[in-house]
Amino acid sequence: MATTGESGEFDGLAEVIFEEKAGLVPISIRKDSNKPLWCALKAPEALSVAQTISVELVAAALSLTPEDIVTDTHMPQVASVGFPFLITELTDRAALERARVNMGAIDALTAAGITPDIHVYTHSKDDFDIRTRMFAPLDGVPEDPATGSANCALAALLTHYNKADNGAFSWRIAQGVEMKRPSVLAARTEKQDDAVTGVWIGGSSVMISEGTIEVD
Protein backbone atom coordinates (compact mmCIF):
# COMPACT_ATOMS: atom_id res chain seq x y z
CA MET A 1 0.00 0.00 0.00
CA ALA A 2 2.78 2.41 0.90
CA THR A 3 4.73 1.47 -2.23
CA THR A 4 1.77 1.80 -4.61
CA GLY A 5 0.49 5.00 -2.97
CA GLU A 6 -2.82 3.51 -1.75
CA SER A 7 -2.06 4.70 1.78
CA GLY A 8 -1.50 8.24 0.52
CA GLU A 9 1.60 10.23 -0.20
CA PHE A 10 3.90 10.82 2.73
CA ASP A 11 7.49 11.63 3.59
CA GLY A 12 9.13 10.33 6.73
CA LEU A 13 6.70 8.49 9.00
CA ALA A 14 3.11 7.30 8.53
CA GLU A 15 0.79 5.33 10.80
CA VAL A 16 -1.86 2.83 9.68
CA ILE A 17 -4.00 0.29 11.53
CA PHE A 18 -4.72 -3.23 10.28
CA GLU A 19 -7.88 -4.99 11.44
CA GLU A 20 -6.79 -8.56 12.15
CA LYS A 21 -8.45 -11.52 13.85
CA ALA A 22 -6.24 -10.84 16.86
CA GLY A 23 -7.43 -7.22 17.03
CA LEU A 24 -6.33 -3.81 15.82
CA VAL A 25 -2.65 -3.78 14.87
CA PRO A 26 -0.94 -0.36 14.66
CA ILE A 27 1.81 -0.20 12.04
CA SER A 28 4.45 2.47 11.58
CA ILE A 29 5.86 2.98 8.08
CA ARG A 30 9.07 4.90 7.60
CA LYS A 31 10.16 6.12 4.18
CA ASP A 32 13.74 7.27 3.57
CA SER A 33 15.17 8.21 0.20
CA ASN A 34 17.02 5.38 -1.55
CA LYS A 35 16.17 2.90 1.22
CA PRO A 36 13.54 0.15 1.45
CA LEU A 37 10.43 0.94 3.44
CA TRP A 38 10.74 0.16 7.14
CA CYS A 39 7.58 -1.21 8.76
CA ALA A 40 7.05 -1.97 12.44
CA LEU A 41 3.98 -3.27 14.24
CA LYS A 42 2.93 -3.48 17.85
CA ALA A 43 1.50 -6.78 19.09
CA PRO A 44 -2.28 -6.45 19.56
CA GLU A 45 -2.54 -8.46 22.77
CA ALA A 46 -0.72 -8.87 26.07
CA LEU A 47 1.45 -11.95 26.44
CA SER A 48 -0.37 -15.11 27.42
CA VAL A 49 1.49 -18.31 28.21
CA ALA A 50 -0.15 -21.71 28.08
CA GLN A 51 0.87 -25.31 28.51
CA THR A 52 4.39 -26.65 28.36
CA ILE A 53 5.11 -29.65 26.18
CA SER A 54 7.41 -32.59 26.73
CA VAL A 55 10.82 -32.42 25.10
CA GLU A 56 10.26 -35.83 23.55
CA LEU A 57 7.02 -34.84 21.83
CA VAL A 58 8.45 -31.63 20.37
CA ALA A 59 11.68 -33.31 19.28
CA ALA A 60 9.67 -35.93 17.40
CA ALA A 61 7.58 -33.25 15.68
CA LEU A 62 10.79 -31.58 14.48
CA SER A 63 12.64 -34.80 13.50
CA LEU A 64 15.23 -34.02 16.19
CA THR A 65 16.46 -35.76 19.34
CA PRO A 66 15.60 -34.64 22.89
CA GLU A 67 19.24 -33.63 23.26
CA ASP A 68 18.68 -30.93 20.60
CA ILE A 69 16.13 -29.15 22.84
CA VAL A 70 17.21 -26.57 25.45
CA THR A 71 15.12 -26.08 28.58
CA ASP A 72 17.34 -23.80 30.68
CA THR A 73 15.07 -20.76 30.18
CA HIS A 74 11.77 -22.49 29.48
CA MET A 75 10.28 -25.79 28.43
CA PRO A 76 8.74 -25.96 24.97
CA GLN A 77 5.75 -23.74 25.62
CA VAL A 78 2.74 -22.25 23.87
CA ALA A 79 2.82 -18.44 23.94
CA SER A 80 0.79 -15.75 22.21
CA VAL A 81 0.54 -12.00 21.76
CA GLY A 82 -2.33 -12.42 19.33
CA PHE A 83 -1.74 -15.83 17.76
CA PRO A 84 -0.39 -18.92 19.59
CA PHE A 85 2.87 -20.66 18.75
CA LEU A 86 4.66 -23.57 20.33
CA ILE A 87 8.04 -21.98 21.08
CA THR A 88 11.09 -24.20 21.48
CA GLU A 89 14.76 -23.36 22.01
CA LEU A 90 17.37 -25.49 20.24
CA THR A 91 20.99 -26.08 21.18
CA ASP A 92 22.69 -24.48 18.21
CA ARG A 93 22.47 -23.51 14.57
CA ALA A 94 23.23 -27.07 13.44
CA ALA A 95 20.13 -28.34 15.24
CA LEU A 96 18.13 -25.47 13.74
CA GLU A 97 19.25 -26.50 10.25
CA ARG A 98 18.35 -30.16 10.85
CA ALA A 99 14.78 -29.43 11.93
CA ARG A 100 12.19 -31.02 9.64
CA VAL A 101 8.45 -31.41 10.14
CA ASN A 102 7.36 -34.94 11.04
CA MET A 103 3.68 -35.00 10.13
CA GLY A 104 2.97 -38.11 12.20
CA ALA A 105 4.22 -36.36 15.33
CA ILE A 106 2.45 -33.13 14.33
CA ASP A 107 -0.79 -35.11 14.34
CA ALA A 108 0.05 -36.23 17.88
CA LEU A 109 0.36 -32.58 18.90
CA THR A 110 -3.03 -31.66 17.46
CA ALA A 111 -4.62 -34.73 19.05
CA ALA A 112 -3.37 -33.43 22.39
CA GLY A 113 -4.98 -30.05 21.69
CA ILE A 114 -1.66 -28.29 21.09
CA THR A 115 -1.09 -25.74 18.33
CA PRO A 116 0.85 -27.30 15.43
CA ASP A 117 2.46 -23.94 14.57
CA ILE A 118 6.01 -24.39 15.88
CA HIS A 119 8.53 -21.57 16.24
CA VAL A 120 12.05 -22.77 16.97
CA TYR A 121 15.05 -20.61 17.80
CA THR A 122 18.64 -20.62 18.94
CA HIS A 123 20.75 -17.88 20.42
CA SER A 124 23.32 -16.77 17.86
CA LYS A 125 26.92 -15.70 18.20
CA ASP A 126 27.30 -13.75 14.95
CA ASP A 127 25.61 -10.68 13.47
CA PHE A 128 22.30 -11.81 14.95
CA ASP A 129 21.07 -12.30 18.49
CA ILE A 130 18.64 -15.05 17.53
CA ARG A 131 18.04 -17.32 14.54
CA THR A 132 14.58 -18.78 14.05
CA ARG A 133 12.41 -21.01 11.89
CA MET A 134 8.61 -21.31 11.84
CA PHE A 135 6.63 -24.32 10.65
CA ALA A 136 2.83 -24.30 10.22
CA PRO A 137 2.13 -27.26 7.91
CA LEU A 138 -1.56 -27.58 8.82
CA ASP A 139 -2.07 -23.94 7.83
CA GLY A 140 -0.57 -24.56 4.40
CA VAL A 141 2.78 -23.06 5.41
CA PRO A 142 5.52 -25.73 5.38
CA GLU A 143 7.93 -22.99 6.49
CA ASP A 144 7.70 -19.19 6.65
CA PRO A 145 10.63 -16.89 5.83
CA ALA A 146 9.56 -14.05 8.16
CA THR A 147 6.90 -14.36 10.87
CA GLY A 148 6.19 -11.19 12.81
CA SER A 149 3.57 -12.76 15.08
CA ALA A 150 5.83 -15.67 16.04
CA ASN A 151 8.84 -13.50 16.74
CA CYS A 152 6.70 -11.12 18.78
CA ALA A 153 5.56 -14.07 20.89
CA LEU A 154 9.17 -15.23 21.25
CA ALA A 155 10.42 -11.80 22.31
CA ALA A 156 7.59 -11.49 24.82
CA LEU A 157 8.28 -14.95 26.24
CA LEU A 158 12.00 -14.21 26.65
CA THR A 159 11.13 -10.95 28.37
CA HIS A 160 8.68 -12.77 30.62
CA TYR A 161 11.43 -15.12 31.79
CA ASN A 162 14.05 -12.36 32.10
CA LYS A 163 14.79 -11.88 35.80
CA ALA A 164 14.74 -8.09 35.49
CA ASP A 165 11.57 -6.47 36.84
CA ASN A 166 11.80 -3.50 34.46
CA GLY A 167 13.60 -2.57 31.28
CA ALA A 168 13.71 -2.40 27.50
CA PHE A 169 15.05 -5.32 25.48
CA SER A 170 15.84 -5.87 21.81
CA TRP A 171 16.96 -8.61 19.43
CA ARG A 172 18.19 -8.79 15.85
CA ILE A 173 16.61 -11.91 14.36
CA ALA A 174 17.44 -13.96 11.28
CA GLN A 175 14.74 -16.15 9.72
CA GLY A 176 14.27 -17.90 6.39
CA VAL A 177 17.97 -18.66 5.90
CA GLU A 178 17.50 -22.43 5.71
CA MET A 179 14.81 -22.10 3.03
CA LYS A 180 16.99 -19.74 0.95
CA ARG A 181 14.74 -16.72 1.66
CA PRO A 182 16.71 -14.86 4.34
CA SER A 183 15.03 -12.09 6.27
CA VAL A 184 16.07 -9.76 9.07
CA LEU A 185 13.67 -8.68 11.81
CA ALA A 186 14.11 -6.36 14.76
CA ALA A 187 12.14 -7.19 17.91
CA ARG A 188 11.89 -5.09 21.04
CA THR A 189 9.94 -5.24 24.26
CA GLU A 190 9.27 -3.25 27.40
CA LYS A 191 8.76 -4.58 30.90
CA GLN A 192 7.34 -2.79 33.91
CA ASP A 193 6.69 -4.19 37.39
CA ASP A 194 7.62 -7.68 36.19
CA ALA A 195 5.03 -7.63 33.37
CA VAL A 196 5.57 -7.39 29.60
CA THR A 197 3.93 -4.09 28.66
CA GLY A 198 4.77 -3.80 24.97
CA VAL A 199 6.08 -5.89 22.07
CA TRP A 200 7.15 -4.59 18.66
CA ILE A 201 8.56 -6.21 15.51
CA GLY A 202 9.91 -4.45 12.42
CA GLY A 203 11.96 -4.81 9.30
CA SER A 204 12.62 -3.54 5.82
CA SER A 205 9.99 -4.37 3.22
CA VAL A 206 9.97 -4.43 -0.56
CA MET A 207 7.18 -5.27 -3.00
CA ILE A 208 7.96 -8.42 -4.96
CA SER A 209 4.78 -8.74 -7.02
CA GLU A 210 1.54 -6.99 -7.84
CA GLY A 211 -1.62 -7.77 -9.74
CA THR A 212 -5.12 -6.66 -10.56
CA ILE A 213 -8.53 -8.31 -10.40
CA GLU A 214 -10.84 -7.69 -13.33
CA VAL A 215 -14.56 -7.95 -12.61
CA ASP A 216 -17.03 -8.34 -15.48
C-alpha positions in Angstrom: 0.0 0.0 0.0 2.8 2.4 0.9 4.7 1.5 -2.2 1.8 1.8 -4.6 0.5 5.0 -3.0 -2.8 3.5 -1.7 -2.1 4.7 1.8 -1.5 8.2 0.5 1.6 10.2 -0.2 3.9 10.8 2.7 7.5 11.6 3.6 9.1 10.3 6.7 6.7 8.5 9.0 3.1 7.3 8.5 0.8 5.3 10.8 -1.9 2.8 9.7 -4.0 0.3 11.5 -4.7 -3.2 10.3 -7.9 -5.0 11.4 -6.8 -8.6 12.2 -8.4 -11.5 13.8 -6.2 -10.8 16.9 -7.4 -7.2 17.0 -6.3 -3.8 15.8 -2.7 -3.8 14.9 -0.9 -0.4 14.7 1.8 -0.2 12.0 4.5 2.5 11.6 5.9 3.0 8.1 9.1 4.9 7.6 10.2 6.1 4.2 13.7 7.3 3.6 15.2 8.2 0.2 17.0 5.4 -1.5 16.2 2.9 1.2 13.5 0.2 1.5 10.4 0.9 3.4 10.7 0.2 7.1 7.6 -1.2 8.8 7.0 -2.0 12.4 4.0 -3.3 14.2 2.9 -3.5 17.9 1.5 -6.8 19.1 -2.3 -6.4 19.6 -2.5 -8.5 22.8 -0.7 -8.9 26.1 1.5 -12.0 26.4 -0.4 -15.1 27.4 1.5 -18.3 28.2 -0.2 -21.7 28.1 0.9 -25.3 28.5 4.4 -26.6 28.4 5.1 -29.6 26.2 7.4 -32.6 26.7 10.8 -32.4 25.1 10.3 -35.8 23.5 7.0 -34.8 21.8 8.5 -31.6 20.4 11.7 -33.3 19.3 9.7 -35.9 17.4 7.6 -33.2 15.7 10.8 -31.6 14.5 12.6 -34.8 13.5 15.2 -34.0 16.2 16.5 -35.8 19.3 15.6 -34.6 22.9 19.2 -33.6 23.3 18.7 -30.9 20.6 16.1 -29.2 22.8 17.2 -26.6 25.4 15.1 -26.1 28.6 17.3 -23.8 30.7 15.1 -20.8 30.2 11.8 -22.5 29.5 10.3 -25.8 28.4 8.7 -26.0 25.0 5.8 -23.7 25.6 2.7 -22.3 23.9 2.8 -18.4 23.9 0.8 -15.8 22.2 0.5 -12.0 21.8 -2.3 -12.4 19.3 -1.7 -15.8 17.8 -0.4 -18.9 19.6 2.9 -20.7 18.7 4.7 -23.6 20.3 8.0 -22.0 21.1 11.1 -24.2 21.5 14.8 -23.4 22.0 17.4 -25.5 20.2 21.0 -26.1 21.2 22.7 -24.5 18.2 22.5 -23.5 14.6 23.2 -27.1 13.4 20.1 -28.3 15.2 18.1 -25.5 13.7 19.2 -26.5 10.3 18.4 -30.2 10.9 14.8 -29.4 11.9 12.2 -31.0 9.6 8.5 -31.4 10.1 7.4 -34.9 11.0 3.7 -35.0 10.1 3.0 -38.1 12.2 4.2 -36.4 15.3 2.4 -33.1 14.3 -0.8 -35.1 14.3 0.0 -36.2 17.9 0.4 -32.6 18.9 -3.0 -31.7 17.5 -4.6 -34.7 19.0 -3.4 -33.4 22.4 -5.0 -30.0 21.7 -1.7 -28.3 21.1 -1.1 -25.7 18.3 0.8 -27.3 15.4 2.5 -23.9 14.6 6.0 -24.4 15.9 8.5 -21.6 16.2 12.1 -22.8 17.0 15.1 -20.6 17.8 18.6 -20.6 18.9 20.8 -17.9 20.4 23.3 -16.8 17.9 26.9 -15.7 18.2 27.3 -13.8 15.0 25.6 -10.7 13.5 22.3 -11.8 15.0 21.1 -12.3 18.5 18.6 -15.1 17.5 18.0 -17.3 14.5 14.6 -18.8 14.1 12.4 -21.0 11.9 8.6 -21.3 11.8 6.6 -24.3 10.6 2.8 -24.3 10.2 2.1 -27.3 7.9 -1.6 -27.6 8.8 -2.1 -23.9 7.8 -0.6 -24.6 4.4 2.8 -23.1 5.4 5.5 -25.7 5.4 7.9 -23.0 6.5 7.7 -19.2 6.7 10.6 -16.9 5.8 9.6 -14.0 8.2 6.9 -14.4 10.9 6.2 -11.2 12.8 3.6 -12.8 15.1 5.8 -15.7 16.0 8.8 -13.5 16.7 6.7 -11.1 18.8 5.6 -14.1 20.9 9.2 -15.2 21.3 10.4 -11.8 22.3 7.6 -11.5 24.8 8.3 -15.0 26.2 12.0 -14.2 26.6 11.1 -10.9 28.4 8.7 -12.8 30.6 11.4 -15.1 31.8 14.0 -12.4 32.1 14.8 -11.9 35.8 14.7 -8.1 35.5 11.6 -6.5 36.8 11.8 -3.5 34.5 13.6 -2.6 31.3 13.7 -2.4 27.5 15.1 -5.3 25.5 15.8 -5.9 21.8 17.0 -8.6 19.4 18.2 -8.8 15.8 16.6 -11.9 14.4 17.4 -14.0 11.3 14.7 -16.2 9.7 14.3 -17.9 6.4 18.0 -18.7 5.9 17.5 -22.4 5.7 14.8 -22.1 3.0 17.0 -19.7 0.9 14.7 -16.7 1.7 16.7 -14.9 4.3 15.0 -12.1 6.3 16.1 -9.8 9.1 13.7 -8.7 11.8 14.1 -6.4 14.8 12.1 -7.2 17.9 11.9 -5.1 21.0 9.9 -5.2 24.3 9.3 -3.2 27.4 8.8 -4.6 30.9 7.3 -2.8 33.9 6.7 -4.2 37.4 7.6 -7.7 36.2 5.0 -7.6 33.4 5.6 -7.4 29.6 3.9 -4.1 28.7 4.8 -3.8 25.0 6.1 -5.9 22.1 7.2 -4.6 18.7 8.6 -6.2 15.5 9.9 -4.5 12.4 12.0 -4.8 9.3 12.6 -3.5 5.8 10.0 -4.4 3.2 10.0 -4.4 -0.6 7.2 -5.3 -3.0 8.0 -8.4 -5.0 4.8 -8.7 -7.0 1.5 -7.0 -7.8 -1.6 -7.8 -9.7 -5.1 -6.7 -10.6 -8.5 -8.3 -10.4 -10.8 -7.7 -13.3 -14.6 -8.0 -12.6 -17.0 -8.3 -15.5 
